[in-house]
C-alpha cells in the first residue's frame, strides 16, 4: 500500500543547505500569518484524495483504494484493528504522510497543539475514507501522533533554513525549505509569503552536521532473516540538535523548542534510520555557573532498520537534556529519558514467513542515554544507547516479546574550518522469544569512516558565560 516516501536526494540537498548555513543572520521581523481554519482541512482532504487516486492508479493492492460511500459507512461503524501492510509503508510512509498534515496546519499559522489535532483528524479521515480496508489503530498512532512529531521537526528545520540562510540566495533557501517540508513550501507559495513571514526560532542555538562515508560489517548473526547481506554500504547521515540548553535569553515555552533529529540514507536498504525527539512541555534548571538543562515530557518517533531486522516506535518519555562546561577545553552535553511507546518490530525477510509482513506490534517501555563530550574546538566523542522492550501488551494473538538494543559511538576530529573526519561503530541486537519460534537472536555490528561537514557552530558548544 504505497504512501508518499522521503526522497533521499531531496533530503540530502536540503540538509546540506542547513549544514552549510554558515553565519547566523539577523532575522527580519516576523509577521504571524492570518489564520484560516478551513485551509488546512481542505489541504489535508485534497492531499488524501491525490494519494488515494495515485494508489488506485499505480500502486499495489489497487482494490483497497476503490472507496465508495458503502465502504465509508462500513468503516465508520467498524471496530479498529491492526493491519499488516509492508513495514516500511506503515512505519515510514504513514508518519511521513502525517508530517504533511502537520506541515499544512503549522504553515497556515496554527500552533503545535492545534496542528496535532489536524494531524490526528487527518489520519482518522484517511483510515475511514482513504481506503476500503478496516481502520487500523497502529496507523492512527504512527500517522496521527508519530507524524506530528516528525512533522514538527521538519517544519522547524525548514524555517531554520529560511531564517538563517548563511549567504544562500533566497531562491535556494526557499527550494531547500520546500524539500524539507513540502506542505510548508506549498503554503508559502500559495500565500506568496516572503522571508519576513517565517516561523521565529527565537534565535535558537543549534548544532548540525552532515556525514558521507562507508560502513563495513564487523559482526553479523542473521538469525531467521534470509535477506542478502551487503557487507559494505555507502551512507549519508544528517543530524541536528536544536535549542540546546545554556544560551541566555532562550526559553522553552513552545513544544519542540528543543528537539534532536537524525536520518541516515544507506545504499543497502534506503533508510537505516529516521529518528526525532522533542520536548513537549518542560522547565529549565541550573546547577551552579557551569551546568544548565531542561527536563520534562518528550515525544519521539524512531524508525531503525539494520539489514536483518527493523523496529519503529512512537513514544512519550520523561527526560532531561543539559550542558556542563567543565572547562574551556571540555564540555559535556547529553540527553537521558525513559518512557513508553507503541512499537512495531520484526525480522527483515523472515525465513518463517518469507514476506515483508512478518512483524508485530506491542506496548514498548524504552530508554535512551546520549552523552557528547566536546574537546575544545578540535574533536568530539558521541555515544548513544537505546533500548526497547516490545511486550505482549496490545500485541497480536501470536504472543511473545522482543528486546532491542542499539549503541552508536562516533569520534570526530576537525581537520580545518568546518571539515572533519569521523570514525564510527554501530551495534544492534535483537533478542526475541515466541511460542512458535522459540528464542532467537540477531546481531549486527558495523564500523566505518566518514567525511563530516560541520555547521557554522562547529561542535555546538553553547556559551553559558
Helices and strands as residue ranges (DSSP letters): H 8-19, H 37-58, G 62-65, H 69-76, H 87-88, I 89-93, H 94-106, H 112-129, H 137-141, I 142-146, H 147-164, H 170-180, H 182-191, G 195-197, E 206-221, E 232-242, E 259-266, E 270-287, E 291-304, E 309-325, E 330-347, E 359-375, E 379-390, E 401-416, E 419-434, E 438-454
